[in-house]
Amino acid sequence: MTESTVVTERRAAVVRNDGEYRLVTNQAVPARTLLFTLEGEVTATPTRYTVQLDAGHHIDMPAGCPLEEVLDRYSWRFMNHACEPTAVIRDRSVFSLRPIPAWSEITFHYATTEYDMSEPFTCQCGGDRCDGVIQGFRYLPQERREALRALLSPYLLAVLDGRLAEPVGA
């Protein structure tokens, strides 16, 4: 192996069960482990599948990708929401929050990256701290915003701390 060789270990896989897609670990993963990075194109248009990077930018996969590429390169699009997630997004990197057993779901709290969800939904996570309807950070009460502080994207952390004004008309 030469110095320029990059070794990338895939730690995630997309599975389908009863018509539902999920992103899972394909091996046991320790806490604070880099699981993967979010690849894709930056867009100003949010959708139900994009991840918000900052006030006006979201990441999405390019249009017209074949299914194999979606399942491999853009598998992050299958990360589901959980109010008590197993992972956190830091810029474009996704890290485990705690040890995740092999074949367990990789989830993140959508309101830790999304200010205003393009398609709000009723959460079905069943967690003790379930937020009910997931609409985005904008709709969370102040105490819940504070409780999620450690998981927030830099953009939403700046909003929480008052370093950035909350978007008007969002």
DSSP file (Angstrom, degrees, kcal/mol; ACC not computed):
  #  RESIDUE AA STRUCTURE BP1 BP2  ACC     N-H-->O    O-->H-N    N-H-->O    O-->H-N    TCO  KAPPA ALPHA  PHI   PSI    X-CA   Y-CA   Z-CA
    1    1 A M              0   0    0      0, 0.0     2,-0.1     0, 0.0     0, 0.0   0.000 360.0 360.0 360.0 133.6    0.0    0.0    0.0
    2    2 A T    >   -     0   0    0      1,-0.1     3,-1.3     4,-0.0     0, 0.0  -0.435 360.0-105.8 -90.7 168.2    1.4    3.4   -0.9
    3    3 A E  T 3  S+     0   0    0      1,-0.3    -1,-0.1    -2,-0.1     0, 0.0   0.799 119.0  56.1 -62.7 -29.0    1.1    6.6    1.1
    4    4 A S  T 3  S+     0   0    0      2,-0.1     2,-0.3     0, 0.0    -1,-0.3   0.530  81.0 111.1 -84.0  -5.1   -1.5    8.0   -1.3
    5    5 A T    <   -     0   0    0     -3,-1.3     2,-0.5     1,-0.0     0, 0.0  -0.533  56.1-154.2 -72.2 130.2   -3.8    5.0   -0.8
    6    6 A V        -     0   0    0     -2,-0.3     2,-0.6     2,-0.0    -2,-0.1  -0.918   0.6-153.7-107.4 127.4   -7.0    5.9    1.1
    7    7 A V        -     0   0    0     -2,-0.5     2,-0.6     2,-0.0    -2,-0.0  -0.892  11.5-172.6-102.1 120.0   -8.7    3.1    3.0
    8    8 A T        -     0   0    0     -2,-0.6     2,-0.7     2,-0.0    -2,-0.0  -0.955   7.5-159.3-115.5 119.3  -12.4    3.7    3.5
    9    9 A E        -     0   0    0     -2,-0.6     2,-0.5     2,-0.0    -2,-0.0  -0.866  15.2-138.0 -99.2 117.3  -14.3    1.3    5.7
   10   10 A R        +     0   0    0     -2,-0.7    26,-0.1     1,-0.1    25,-0.0  -0.625  26.0 173.9 -76.1 125.1  -18.0    1.3    5.1
   11   11 A R        +     0   0    0     24,-0.7    15,-1.2    -2,-0.5    16,-0.4   0.314  57.0  62.0-111.5   4.8  -19.9    1.2    8.4
   12   12 A A  E     -A   25   0A   0     13,-0.3     2,-0.3    23,-0.2    13,-0.2  -0.947  52.4-178.3-136.2 153.3  -23.4    1.6    7.1
   13   13 A A  E     -A   24   0A   0     11,-2.5    11,-3.0    -2,-0.3     2,-0.5  -0.992  26.9-121.9-147.2 149.0  -25.8   -0.3    4.8
   14   14 A V  E     -A   23   0A   0     -2,-0.3     2,-0.3    57,-0.2     9,-0.2  -0.806  31.4-175.4 -92.3 130.6  -29.3    0.3    3.6
   15   15 A V  E     -A   22   0A   0      7,-2.7     7,-2.4    -2,-0.5     2,-0.4  -0.920  13.3-149.9-122.5 152.9  -31.8   -2.4    4.4
   16   16 A R  E     +A   21   0A   0     -2,-0.3     2,-0.4     5,-0.2     5,-0.2  -0.989  19.9 167.8-125.5 128.9  -35.5   -2.7    3.4
   17   17 A N  E >  S-A   20   0A   0      3,-2.5     3,-2.0    -2,-0.4    -2,-0.0  -0.984  71.0 -10.2-142.5 127.1  -38.1   -4.4    5.5
   18   18 A D  T 3  S-     0   0    0     -2,-0.4     3,-0.1     1,-0.3    -1,-0.1   0.863 129.4 -54.3  51.9  40.4  -41.9   -4.3    5.0
   19   19 A G  T 3  S+     0   0    0      1,-0.2     2,-0.5     0, 0.0    -1,-0.3   0.457 114.7 116.2  78.7   0.7  -41.4   -1.5    2.4
   20   20 A E  E <   -A   17   0A   0     -3,-2.0    -3,-2.5     2,-0.0     2,-0.3  -0.881  54.9-145.9-107.2 132.4  -39.4    0.7    4.7
   21   21 A Y  E     +A   16   0A   0     -2,-0.5     2,-0.3    -5,-0.2    -5,-0.2  -0.746  20.7 178.4 -92.8 143.6  -35.8    1.6    4.1
   22   22 A R  E     -A   15   0A   0     -7,-2.4    -7,-2.7    -2,-0.3     2,-0.6  -0.990  27.7-131.4-141.8 148.5  -33.4    2.1    7.0
   23   23 A L  E     +A   14   0A   0     55,-0.8    83,-3.3    83,-0.4     2,-0.3  -0.910  37.6 174.4-100.1 125.1  -29.7    2.9    7.3
   24   24 A V  E     -AB  13 105A   0    -11,-3.0   -11,-2.5    -2,-0.6     2,-0.2  -0.836  35.6-101.9-127.1 162.0  -28.0    0.5    9.7
   25   25 A T  E     -A   12   0A   0     79,-2.3    78,-1.9    76,-0.3   -13,-0.3  -0.604  19.3-154.2 -76.9 145.9  -24.5   -0.3   10.9
   26   26 A N  S    S+     0   0    0    -15,-1.2     2,-0.3    -2,-0.2   -14,-0.1   0.275  80.1  20.3-103.1  10.2  -23.0   -3.3    9.3
   27   27 A Q  S    S-     0   0    0    -16,-0.4     2,-0.2    74,-0.2    77,-0.2  -0.957 101.5 -75.4-162.1 163.2  -20.7   -3.9   12.3
   28   28 A A        -     0   0    0     -2,-0.3    -2,-0.1    74,-0.1    74,-0.0  -0.504  50.8-158.6 -66.6 136.9  -20.6   -2.9   15.9
   29   29 A V  B     -C  100   0B   0     71,-2.8    71,-2.9    -2,-0.2     3,-0.1  -0.978   8.4-133.7-125.6 127.6  -19.5    0.8   16.2
   30   30 A P    >   -     0   0    0      0, 0.0     3,-0.8     0, 0.0    66,-0.2  -0.282  41.4 -81.6 -70.3 163.8  -18.0    2.5   19.2
   31   31 A A  T 3  S+     0   0    0      1,-0.2    66,-0.2    66,-0.1    67,-0.1  -0.285 113.2  21.6 -60.8 150.8  -19.2    5.9   20.5
   32   32 A R  T 3  S+     0   0    0     64,-1.9     2,-0.4     1,-0.2    -1,-0.2   0.785  88.1 147.6  60.5  32.8  -17.8    8.9   18.7
   33   33 A T    <   -     0   0    0     -3,-0.8    63,-2.2    65,-0.2     2,-0.5  -0.819  55.1-116.6 -99.1 135.9  -16.9    7.0   15.5
   34   34 A L  E     -D   95   0C   0     -2,-0.4    61,-0.3    61,-0.2     3,-0.1  -0.597  32.8-179.1 -67.8 119.5  -17.0    8.6   12.1
   35   35 A L  E     -     0   0C   0     59,-3.4   -24,-0.7    -2,-0.5     2,-0.3   0.883  55.5 -50.2 -88.6 -44.5  -19.7    6.6   10.3
   36   36 A F  E     -D   94   0C   0     58,-1.1    58,-2.8   -26,-0.1    -1,-0.4  -0.961  51.6-103.9-175.6 174.3  -19.6    8.3    6.9
   37   37 A T  E     -D   93   0C   0     -2,-0.3     2,-0.8    56,-0.2    56,-0.2  -0.881  34.0-109.5-116.4 153.3  -19.7   11.7    5.2
   38   38 A L        -     0   0    0     54,-3.5     2,-0.3    -2,-0.3    36,-0.1  -0.718  38.4-170.5 -82.9 111.2  -22.6   13.4    3.4
   39   39 A E        +     0   0    0     -2,-0.8     2,-0.3    34,-0.4    37,-0.1  -0.714  32.3  81.6 -97.4 153.1  -21.8   13.5   -0.3
   40   40 A G  S    S-     0   0    0     -2,-0.3     2,-0.3    21,-0.1    21,-0.3  -0.929  72.8 -50.3 149.6-170.1  -23.8   15.4   -2.8
   41   41 A E  E     -F   60   0D   0     19,-3.2    19,-2.4    -2,-0.3     2,-0.4  -0.772  46.0-121.6-101.9 144.7  -24.6   18.7   -4.4
   42   42 A V  E     +F   59   0D   0     -2,-0.3     2,-0.3    17,-0.2    17,-0.2  -0.713  38.4 173.9 -85.3 134.2  -25.4   21.9   -2.5
   43   43 A T  E     -F   58   0D   0     15,-2.9    15,-2.8    -2,-0.4     0, 0.0  -0.933  39.7-139.2-137.0 158.0  -28.8   23.4   -3.3
   44   44 A A  S    S+     0   0    0     -2,-0.3    15,-0.1    13,-0.2    -1,-0.1   0.540  83.8  87.2 -90.5  -9.2  -30.9   26.2   -2.0
   45   45 A T        -     0   0    0     13,-0.1     2,-0.2    -3,-0.0    -2,-0.0  -0.818  68.2-150.2-100.3 114.0  -34.0   24.1   -2.2
   46   46 A P        +     0   0    0      0, 0.0     2,-0.3     0, 0.0    -2,-0.1  -0.542  19.9 173.3 -78.3 147.0  -34.9   22.0    0.8
   47   47 A T    >   -     0   0    0     -2,-0.2     3,-0.5    72,-0.0    71,-0.3  -0.806  51.6 -89.6-135.3-179.3  -36.8   18.7    0.3
   48   48 A R  T 3  S+     0   0    0     -2,-0.3    71,-0.0     1,-0.2    69,-0.0   0.676 127.1  44.5 -67.0 -14.9  -37.8   15.9    2.6
   49   49 A Y  T 3  S+     0   0    0      2,-0.0    -1,-0.2    29,-0.0     2,-0.1   0.558  92.7  94.4-107.1 -10.8  -34.5   14.2    1.7
   50   50 A T    <   -     0   0    0     -3,-0.5     2,-0.4    10,-0.1    10,-0.2  -0.344  63.8-138.0 -79.7 163.7  -32.0   17.0    2.0
   51   51 A V  E     -G   59   0D   0      8,-1.4     8,-2.5    -2,-0.1     2,-0.3  -0.992  22.7-122.8-120.0 129.5  -29.9   17.9    5.0
   52   52 A Q  E     -G   58   0D   0     -2,-0.4     6,-0.3     6,-0.2     3,-0.1  -0.562  26.9-179.8 -75.7 129.0  -29.6   21.6    5.9
   53   53 A L  E     -     0   0D   0      4,-3.1   102,-0.4    -2,-0.3     2,-0.2   0.803  65.4 -30.4 -95.1 -37.9  -26.0   22.8    6.1
   54   54 A D  E >  S-G   57   0D   0      3,-1.5     3,-0.7   101,-0.1    -1,-0.3  -0.855  92.7 -49.4-161.7-165.4  -26.6   26.5    6.9
   55   55 A A  T 3  S+     0   0    0      1,-0.2    60,-0.1    -2,-0.2    -3,-0.0   0.826 132.6  11.1 -51.8 -41.5  -29.2   29.2    6.4
   56   56 A G  T 3  S+     0   0    0    -11,-0.0     2,-0.4    -4,-0.0    -1,-0.2   0.258 111.6  84.3-125.0  14.5  -29.5   28.9    2.7
   57   57 A H  E <   + G   0  54D   0     -3,-0.7    -4,-3.1   -15,-0.0    -3,-1.5  -0.963  42.1 173.3-129.0 137.6  -27.8   25.6    1.8
   58   58 A H  E     -FG  43  52D   0    -15,-2.8   -15,-2.9    -2,-0.4     2,-0.4  -0.924  26.4-127.2-131.7 155.2  -28.9   22.0    1.8
   59   59 A I  E     +FG  42  51D   0     -8,-2.5    -8,-1.4    -2,-0.3     2,-0.3  -0.900  35.4 158.3-108.9 138.1  -27.2   18.9    0.5
   60   60 A D  E     -F   41   0D   0    -19,-2.4   -19,-3.2    -2,-0.4   -10,-0.1  -0.917  42.2 -97.2-145.6 167.8  -28.9   16.5   -1.8
   61   61 A M        -     0   0    0     -2,-0.3   -21,-0.1   -21,-0.3     3,-0.1  -0.588  51.1 -93.5 -85.7 156.3  -27.8   13.9   -4.3
   62   62 A P    >   -     0   0    0      0, 0.0     3,-0.8     0, 0.0    -1,-0.1  -0.341  48.5 -97.2 -66.0 151.1  -27.6   14.8   -8.0
   63   63 A A  T 3  S+     0   0    0      1,-0.2    -3,-0.0    -3,-0.1     0, 0.0  -0.340 103.0  27.9 -65.3 148.4  -30.7   14.2  -10.1
   64   64 A G  T 3  S+     0   0    0      1,-0.2    -1,-0.2    -3,-0.1     0, 0.0   0.662  75.8 161.9  78.6  18.4  -30.9   11.0  -12.2
   65   65 A C    <   -     0   0    0     -3,-0.8    -1,-0.2     1,-0.1     2,-0.1  -0.486  41.7-115.8 -70.8 137.4  -28.7    8.8  -10.0
   66   66 A P    >>  -     0   0    0      0, 0.0     4,-2.0     0, 0.0     3,-0.7  -0.394  29.1-108.1 -68.5 154.6  -29.0    5.1  -10.6
   67   67 A L  H 3> S+     0   0    0      1,-0.3     4,-2.7     2,-0.2     5,-0.2   0.861 117.7  56.4 -53.0 -43.2  -30.4    3.0   -7.7
   68   68 A E  H 3> S+     0   0    0      1,-0.2     4,-1.7     2,-0.2     5,-0.3   0.894 108.9  47.1 -59.1 -39.6  -27.1    1.4   -6.9
   69   69 A E  H <>>S+     0   0    0     -3,-0.7     5,-1.6     2,-0.2     4,-1.2   0.885 111.1  51.6 -69.7 -38.0  -25.4    4.8   -6.5
   70   70 A V  H  <5S+     0   0    0     -4,-2.0     4,-0.3     1,-0.2     7,-0.2   0.936 112.7  45.7 -61.7 -46.2  -28.3    6.0   -4.3
   71   71 A L  H  <5S+     0   0    0     -4,-2.7   -57,-0.2    -5,-0.2    -1,-0.2   0.801 127.0  27.4 -69.5 -29.6  -27.9    2.9   -2.1
   72   72 A D  H ><5S+     0   0    0     -4,-1.7     3,-0.9    -5,-0.2    -3,-0.2   0.908 130.9  26.7 -96.8 -66.4  -24.1    3.2   -1.9
   73   73 A R  T 3<5S+     0   0    0     -4,-1.2   -34,-0.4    -5,-0.3     3,-0.2   0.836 133.3  32.7 -71.9 -34.6  -22.9    6.7   -2.3
   74   74 A Y  T > <S+     0   0    0     -5,-1.6     3,-2.0    -4,-0.3    -1,-0.2  -0.063  74.0 128.3-114.4  31.6  -26.0    8.6   -1.1
   75   75 A S  G X   +     0   0    0     -3,-0.9     3,-2.4     1,-0.3    -1,-0.2   0.728  57.5  80.4 -61.6 -21.1  -27.1    6.0    1.5
   76   76 A W  G >  S+     0   0    0      1,-0.3     3,-1.9    -3,-0.2    -1,-0.3   0.755  75.9  74.2 -56.6 -23.7  -27.3    8.9    4.1
   77   77 A R  G <  S+     0   0    0     -3,-2.0    -1,-0.3     1,-0.3    -2,-0.2   0.648  89.1  60.2 -65.7 -12.7  -30.7    9.8    2.5
   78   78 A F  G <  S+     0   0    0     -3,-2.4   -55,-0.8    -4,-0.1     2,-0.5   0.304  72.8 121.1 -98.4   8.4  -32.1    6.7    4.3
   79   79 A M    <   -     0   0    0     -3,-1.9    28,-0.2   -57,-0.2     2,-0.1  -0.616  53.5-150.4 -72.0 123.3  -31.2    8.0    7.8
   80   80 A N  E     -h  107   0E   0     26,-0.7    28,-1.8    -2,-0.5     2,-0.2  -0.440  15.3 -99.5 -91.0 167.5  -34.5    8.2    9.7
   81   81 A H  E     +h  108   0E   0     26,-0.2     2,-0.3    -2,-0.1    28,-0.2  -0.570  36.9 171.9 -84.1 146.8  -35.4   10.5   12.6
   82   82 A A        -     0   0    0     26,-1.0    41,-0.0    -2,-0.2    25,-0.0  -0.941  33.6-141.7-149.2 139.5  -35.4    9.6   16.2
   83   83 A C  S    S+     0   0    0     -2,-0.3    26,-0.1     1,-0.3    -1,-0.1   0.730 110.2  39.7 -71.3 -21.7  -35.9   12.0   19.2
   84   84 A E  S    S-     0   0    0     24,-0.1    -1,-0.3    -3,-0.0    23,-0.1  -0.728  98.2-167.0-122.0  78.1  -33.2   10.0   21.0
   85   85 A P        -     0   0    0      0, 0.0    23,-0.2     0, 0.0    -4,-0.1  -0.067  31.3-144.0 -73.5 165.4  -30.8    9.5   18.0
   86   86 A T  S    S+     0   0    0     21,-0.6    11,-3.0    11,-0.1    12,-0.7   0.534  83.5  37.1 -98.0 -11.8  -27.8    7.2   17.6
   87   87 A A  E     -E   96   0C   0     20,-2.0    22,-0.4     9,-0.3     2,-0.3  -0.908  61.6-150.5-140.5 164.5  -25.8    9.7   15.5
   88   88 A V  E     -E   95   0C   0      7,-2.3     7,-2.6    -2,-0.3     2,-0.5  -0.980  17.8-131.6-134.7 146.1  -25.1   13.4   15.1
   89   89 A I  E     -E   94   0C   0     62,-0.4     2,-0.5    -2,-0.3     5,-0.2  -0.884  18.8-174.7-101.6 126.9  -24.2   15.4   12.0
   90   90 A R  E >   -E   93   0C   0      3,-3.4     3,-2.8    -2,-0.5     2,-0.6  -0.954  68.5 -52.6-121.7 107.3  -21.2   17.7   12.2
   91   91 A D  T 3  S-     0   0    0     -2,-0.5    62,-0.0     1,-0.3    -2,-0.0  -0.508 123.6 -25.3  57.3-110.2  -20.8   19.7    9.0
   92   92 A R  T 3  S+     0   0    0     -2,-0.6   -54,-3.5    -3,-0.1     2,-0.4   0.303 120.8  97.3-111.6   8.8  -20.9   16.8    6.5
   93   93 A S  E <   -DE  37  90C   0     -3,-2.8    -3,-3.4   -56,-0.2     2,-0.5  -0.789  59.3-150.9-101.3 141.2  -19.6   14.1    8.9
   94   94 A V  E     -DE  36  89C   0    -58,-2.8   -59,-3.4    -2,-0.4   -58,-1.1  -0.953  17.5-174.9-114.0 123.0  -21.9   11.7   10.7
   95   95 A F  E     -DE  34  88C   0     -7,-2.6    -7,-2.3    -2,-0.5     2,-0.2  -0.878  28.3-112.8-117.9 146.5  -20.6   10.4   14.1
   96   96 A S  E     - E   0  87C   0    -63,-2.2   -64,-1.9    -2,-0.3    -9,-0.3  -0.562  17.7-156.0 -72.1 140.4  -22.1    7.7   16.4
   97   97 A L  S    S-     0   0    0    -11,-3.0   -10,-0.2    -2,-0.2    -1,-0.1   0.770  76.1  -2.5 -85.8 -29.9  -23.2    9.2   19.7
   98   98 A R  S    S-     0   0    0    -12,-0.7    -1,-0.2   -68,-0.1   -65,-0.2  -0.885 104.6 -56.7-148.8 172.7  -22.9    6.0   21.7
   99   99 A P        -     0   0    0      0, 0.0   -68,-0.1     0, 0.0    -2,-0.1  -0.370  52.1-158.4 -58.3 136.5  -21.9    2.4   20.9
  100  100 A I  B     -C   29   0B   0    -71,-2.9   -71,-2.8   -73,-0.1     3,-0.1  -0.977  12.6-131.1-120.7 120.1  -24.2    1.1   18.2
  101  101 A P    >   -     0   0    0      0, 0.0     3,-1.6     0, 0.0   -76,-0.3  -0.272  41.3 -80.7 -64.5 155.4  -24.6   -2.7   17.8
  102  102 A A  T 3  S+     0   0    0      1,-0.3   -76,-0.2   -76,-0.1   -74,-0.1  -0.276 116.1  16.4 -55.1 140.5  -24.2   -4.3   14.4
  103  103 A W  T 3  S+     0   0    0    -78,-1.9     2,-0.3     1,-0.3    -1,-0.3   0.639  94.0 133.6  67.1  20.3  -27.3   -4.1   12.3
  104  104 A S    <   -     0   0    0     -3,-1.6   -79,-2.3   -77,-0.2    -1,-0.3  -0.703  63.1 -94.3 -95.6 153.4  -28.9   -1.4   14.4
  105  105 A E  B     -B   24   0A   0     -2,-0.3     2,-0.6   -81,-0.2   -81,-0.3  -0.373  25.1-139.8 -71.4 140.4  -30.4    1.7   12.9
  106  106 A I        +     0   0    0    -83,-3.3   -26,-0.7    -2,-0.1   -83,-0.4  -0.898  35.8 168.4 -96.3 118.0  -28.5    4.9   12.4
  107  107 A T  E     -h   80   0E   0     -2,-0.6   -20,-2.0   -28,-0.2   -21,-0.6  -0.878  19.5-168.0-128.8 159.7  -30.8    7.8   13.2
  108  108 A F  E     -h   81   0E   0    -28,-1.8   -26,-1.0    -2,-0.3     2,-0.8  -0.968  34.8-103.5-141.3 161.2  -30.5   11.5   13.9
  109  109 A H    >   -     0   0    0    -22,-0.4     3,-2.3    -2,-0.3     4,-0.3  -0.761  27.4-150.6 -86.7 113.9  -32.8   14.2   15.2
  110  110 A Y  G >> S+     0   0    0     -2,-0.8     4,-2.4     1,-0.3     3,-1.6   0.809  92.0  62.8 -57.6 -33.1  -34.0   16.1   12.2
  111  111 A A  G 34 S+     0   0    0      1,-0.3    -1,-0.3     2,-0.2    29,-0.1   0.476  88.5  72.0 -75.2   1.2  -34.5   19.3   14.2
  112  112 A T  G <4 S+     0   0    0     -3,-2.3    41,-2.4    40,-0.1    -1,-0.3   0.571 117.6  16.8 -88.7  -9.7  -30.8   19.4   14.9
  113  113 A T  T <4 S+     0   0    0     -3,-1.6     2,-0.6    -4,-0.3    -2,-0.2   0.571 114.2  74.8-125.9 -27.7  -30.1   20.4   11.3
  114  114 A E     <  -     0   0    0     -4,-2.4    23,-2.9     1,-0.2     3,-0.3  -0.807  48.3-173.1-100.6 120.1  -33.4   21.6    9.9
  115  115 A Y  S    S+     0   0    0     -2,-0.6    23,-2.7     1,-0.3     2,-0.4   0.920  86.7   9.1 -70.9 -44.4  -34.7   25.0   10.9
  116  116 A D  S    S-     0   0    0     20,-0.2    -1,-0.3    21,-0.2    20,-0.3  -0.926  84.3-130.7-142.1 110.1  -38.1   24.5    9.1
  117  117 A M        -     0   0    0     18,-3.5   -69,-0.1    -2,-0.4    -6,-0.0  -0.326   3.5-145.2 -64.6 137.9  -39.0   21.0    7.7
  118  118 A S  S    S+     0   0    0    -71,-0.3   -70,-0.2     1,-0.3    -1,-0.1   0.799  98.1  23.8 -72.4 -27.4  -40.2   20.9    4.2
  119  119 A E  S    S-     0   0    0    -72,-0.2    -1,-0.3   -71,-0.0    15,-0.1  -0.717  83.1-157.7-138.8  86.5  -42.5   18.1    5.1
  120  120 A P        -     0   0    0      0, 0.0     2,-0.3     0, 0.0    15,-0.2  -0.189  17.9-178.8 -58.7 156.9  -43.4   18.0    8.8
  121  121 A F  E     -I  134   0F   0     13,-1.6    13,-3.4    11,-0.0     2,-0.6  -0.976  34.2 -97.8-153.3 162.8  -44.6   14.6   10.2
  122  122 A T  E     -I  133   0F   0     -2,-0.3    11,-0.3    11,-0.3     2,-0.1  -0.780  46.3-122.1 -86.8 123.4  -45.8   12.9   13.4
  123  123 A C        -     0   0    0      9,-3.5     3,-0.1    -2,-0.6   -41,-0.1  -0.344  26.7-176.4 -67.3 143.4  -42.9   11.1   15.0
  124  124 A Q        +     0   0    0    -43,-0.1    -1,-0.1     1,-0.1    -2,-0.0   0.066  48.4 115.2-123.3  20.0  -43.2    7.4   15.6
  125  125 A C        -     0   0    0      1,-0.1    -1,-0.1     2,-0.0    -2,-0.0   0.801  63.7-147.3 -68.0 -28.3  -39.9    6.8   17.5
  126  126 A G        +     0   0    0      1,-0.2    -1,-0.1    -3,-0.1   -44,-0.0   0.598  41.9 152.1  74.7   9.0  -41.6    5.9   20.7
  127  127 A G    >   -     0   0    0      1,-0.1     3,-1.5     2,-0.1    -1,-0.2  -0.302  59.2-116.2 -72.8 157.9  -38.8    7.4   22.8
  128  128 A D  T 3  S+     0   0    0      1,-0.3    -1,-0.1   -44,-0.0    -2,-0.0   0.797 118.0  44.3 -61.8 -29.2  -39.3    8.8   26.3
  129  129 A R  T 3  S+     0   0    0      2,-0.0    -1,-0.3     0, 0.0    -2,-0.1  -0.101  82.0 160.7-106.9  34.3  -38.4   12.2   25.0
  130  130 A C    <   -     0   0    0     -3,-1.5     3,-0.1     1,-0.1   -48,-0.0  -0.319  33.8-151.4 -61.1 133.7  -40.5   12.1   21.8
  131  131 A D        -     0   0    0      1,-0.2     2,-0.8    -2,-0.0    -1,-0.1   0.431  23.8-145.3 -87.1  -0.4  -41.2   15.6   20.4
  132  132 A G  S    S+     0   0    0      2,-0.1    -9,-3.5   -10,-0.0     2,-0.5  -0.614  75.0  33.1  78.4-109.9  -44.5   14.5   18.8
  133  133 A V  E    S-I  122   0F   0     -2,-0.8     2,-0.8   -11,-0.3   -11,-0.3  -0.730  77.5-146.1 -85.7 126.4  -44.8   16.5   15.5
  134  134 A I  E     +I  121   0F   0    -13,-3.4   -13,-1.6    -2,-0.5     3,-0.1  -0.837  40.0 145.4 -97.7 111.4  -41.4   17.1   13.9
  135  135 A Q        -     0   0    0     -2,-0.8   -18,-3.5     1,-0.4     2,-0.2   0.520  61.4 -88.3-120.4 -15.2  -41.5   20.4   12.1
  136  136 A G    >   -     0   0    0    -20,-0.3     3,-1.4     1,-0.1    -1,-0.4  -0.538  50.4 -62.5 123.3 168.2  -37.9   21.7   12.6
  137  137 A F  G >  S+     0   0    0    -23,-2.9     3,-1.8     1,-0.3   -22,-0.2   0.839 121.7  70.5 -54.7 -38.5  -35.9   23.7   15.1
  138  138 A R  G 3  S+     0   0    0    -23,-2.7    -1,-0.3     1,-0.3   -22,-0.1   0.798 101.1  45.1 -50.2 -34.5  -38.1   26.8   14.6
  139  139 A Y  G <  S+     0   0    0     -3,-1.4    -1,-0.3   -24,-0.3    -2,-0.2   0.442  86.7 108.5 -96.8  -1.7  -41.0   25.1   16.3
  140  140 A L  S <  S-     0   0    0     -3,-1.8     2,-0.0    -4,-0.3    -6,-0.0  -0.542  73.6-114.3 -78.0 140.1  -39.2   23.7   19.4
  141  141 A P    >>  -     0   0    0      0, 0.0     4,-2.3     0, 0.0     3,-0.7  -0.367  33.3-106.1 -66.1 155.6  -39.8   25.3   22.8
  142  142 A Q  H 3> S+     0   0    0      1,-0.3     4,-2.4     2,-0.2     5,-0.2   0.857 118.9  54.8 -53.9 -41.3  -36.8   27.0   24.3
  143  143 A E  H 3> S+     0   0    0      1,-0.2     4,-1.8     2,-0.2    -1,-0.3   0.871 110.0  46.3 -65.2 -34.7  -36.2   24.2   26.9
  144  144 A R  H <> S+     0   0    0     -3,-0.7     4,-1.6     2,-0.2    -1,-0.2   0.879 109.3  55.0 -73.1 -37.2  -36.1   21.5   24.1
  145  145 A R  H  < S+     0   0    0     -4,-2.3     3,-0.3     1,-0.2     4,-0.3   0.934 110.5  46.3 -57.3 -45.7  -33.8   23.6   22.0
  146  146 A E  H >< S+     0   0    0     -4,-2.4     3,-1.3     1,-0.2     4,-0.3   0.884 108.0  56.0 -64.4 -38.9  -31.4   23.8   25.0
  147  147 A A  H 3< S+     0   0    0     -4,-1.8     3,-0.3     1,-0.3    -1,-0.2   0.806 110.5  45.7 -64.1 -28.3  -31.7   20.1   25.6
  148  148 A L  T >X S+     0   0    0     -4,-1.6     3,-2.4    -3,-0.3     4,-0.9   0.407  80.2 112.4 -92.5   1.3  -30.6   19.4   22.0
  149  149 A R  G X4 S+     0   0    0     -3,-1.3     3,-1.1    -4,-0.3    -1,-0.2   0.835  73.2  52.6 -44.4 -49.4  -27.7   21.9   22.2
  150  150 A A  G 34 S+     0   0    0     -3,-0.3    -1,-0.3    -4,-0.3    -2,-0.1   0.684 113.0  45.8 -66.0 -17.3  -24.9   19.3   22.0
  151  151 A L  G <4 S+     0   0    0     -3,-2.4   -62,-0.4    -4,-0.1    -1,-0.3   0.530  87.2 116.0-101.2  -8.7  -26.5   17.9   18.9
  152  152 A L    <<  -     0   0    0     -3,-1.1   -39,-0.2    -4,-0.9   -40,-0.1  -0.267  68.2-114.9 -69.6 146.0  -27.2   21.1   17.0
  153  153 A S     >  -     0   0    0    -41,-2.4     4,-2.6     1,-0.1     5,-0.2  -0.354  35.8-104.9 -66.0 157.4  -25.5   22.0   13.7
  154  154 A P  H  > S+     0   0    0      0, 0.0     4,-2.1     0, 0.0     5,-0.1   0.877 121.9  54.2 -54.4 -38.2  -23.2   25.1   13.9
  155  155 A Y  H  > S+     0   0    0   -102,-0.4     4,-1.6     2,-0.2     5,-0.1   0.948 111.9  41.5 -61.0 -50.6  -25.9   27.1   12.1
  156  156 A L  H  > S+     0   0    0    -44,-0.2     4,-2.7     1,-0.2    -1,-0.2   0.822 111.4  56.7 -71.2 -29.8  -28.7   26.2   14.6
  157  157 A L  H  X S+     0   0    0     -4,-2.6     4,-2.5     2,-0.2     6,-0.2   0.903 106.3  50.6 -64.7 -40.3  -26.3   26.6   17.5
  158  158 A A  H  <>S+     0   0    0     -4,-2.1     5,-1.9    -5,-0.2     6,-1.7   0.871 111.0  48.9 -64.6 -36.7  -25.6   30.2   16.3
  159  159 A V  H ><5S+     0   0    0     -4,-1.6     3,-1.1     4,-0.2    -2,-0.2   0.938 111.6  49.2 -65.5 -46.8  -29.4   30.8   16.1
  160  160 A L  H 3<5S+     0   0    0     -4,-2.7    -2,-0.2     1,-0.3    -1,-0.2   0.898 112.9  47.0 -59.2 -42.2  -29.9   29.4   19.6
  161  161 A D  T 3<5S-     0   0    0     -4,-2.5    -1,-0.3    -5,-0.2    -2,-0.2   0.476 114.6-115.3 -82.1  -1.8  -27.1   31.6   21.0
  162  162 A G  T < 5S+     0   0    0     -3,-1.1    -3,-0.2    -4,-0.4    -4,-0.1   0.577  84.3 119.8  80.3   8.5  -28.4   34.7   19.3
  163  163 A R  S   <S+     0   0    0     -5,-1.9     2,-0.4    -6,-0.2    -4,-0.2   0.726  81.7  34.6 -76.5 -21.4  -25.3   35.1   17.1
  164  164 A L  S    S-     0   0    0     -6,-1.7    -2,-0.3    -7,-0.1    -1,-0.2  -0.994  92.3-119.3-128.8 139.1  -27.6   34.7   14.0
  165  165 A A        -     0   0    0     -2,-0.4     3,-0.1     1,-0.1    -5,-0.1  -0.434  37.1 -99.0 -72.7 149.7  -31.1   36.1   13.9
  166  166 A E        -     0   0    0     -7,-0.1    -1,-0.1     1,-0.1     4,-0.0  -0.501  52.5 -95.4 -65.4 136.7  -33.9   33.6   13.4
  167  167 A P    >   -     0   0    0      0, 0.0     3,-0.6     0, 0.0     2,-0.4  -0.256  37.6-128.7 -56.7 138.3  -34.9   33.6    9.7
  168  168 A V  T 3  S+     0   0    0      1,-0.2    -3,-0.0     2,-0.1     0, 0.0  -0.747  86.3   4.5 -90.0 134.4  -37.9   35.9    9.0
  169  169 A G  T 3         0   0    0     -2,-0.4    -1,-0.2     1,-0.1     0, 0.0   0.638 360.0 360.0  71.2  14.0  -40.7   34.5    7.0
  170  170 A A    <         0   0    0     -3,-0.6    -1,-0.1   -55,-0.0    -2,-0.1   0.501 360.0 360.0 -71.6 360.0  -39.2   31.0    7.0
